[in-house]
Amino acid sequence: MRIRLVQGLALLSTGALAGAFGYGAANLVPTFDAVPLEMRLSFHARLMEMNGITMQGAMALSALSAATLAVMTRGTARRLAGGAGLLALASFLITRLGNVPINGRIKQWAATSAPPDHAEILARWEAFNYARTAAAFAAFALLIALSLSRRHTAAHSHEHP
């Protein structure tokens, strides 16, 4: 029963993470590109303030629940859950090391003005955004594969029904 609860939490958290990043990549980024730069910078800065806690929390919960599931299972289930945990961790690291420093610059630009090379820096932010989105979707896909696997039964875990 505990494995199913942890698996459900891992699916829920990675699904929410992939959905949030997917929405951003499919809707917010193209909208950012379609509005005047000053509007984009102002909105982007405020949005990232709001996302700071919720998205990092979702990434942490995704990584921890998938890693916990990997510890609780064996064989293919362990490899799938472990891979999902590493991908969720990758989305966190991409965000912290790639997007967050650029978000700080965007916040400064919103208060002052963007530098001449702003388009290149914003394109780099978008590349990091697509990379973390792909990592989150891959983590979710691995957990879906695990949950659909007929081989993932109590016999492959430390826990018996």
Secondary structure as GFF3:
##gff-version 3
##sequence-region A 1 161
A	DSSP	alpha_helix	2	23	.	.	.	ID=ss1
A	DSSP	pi_helix	24	28	.	.	.	ID=ss2
A	DSSP	alpha_helix	29	34	.	.	.	ID=ss3
A	DSSP	alpha_helix	37	72	.	.	.	ID=ss4
A	DSSP	alpha_helix	75	94	.	.	.	ID=ss5
A	DSSP	pi_helix	95	99	.	.	.	ID=ss6
A	DSSP	alpha_helix	100	111	.	.	.	ID=ss7
A	DSSP	alpha_helix	118	148	.	.	.	ID=ss8
A	DSSP	three_ten_helix	154	156	.	.	.	ID=ss9
###
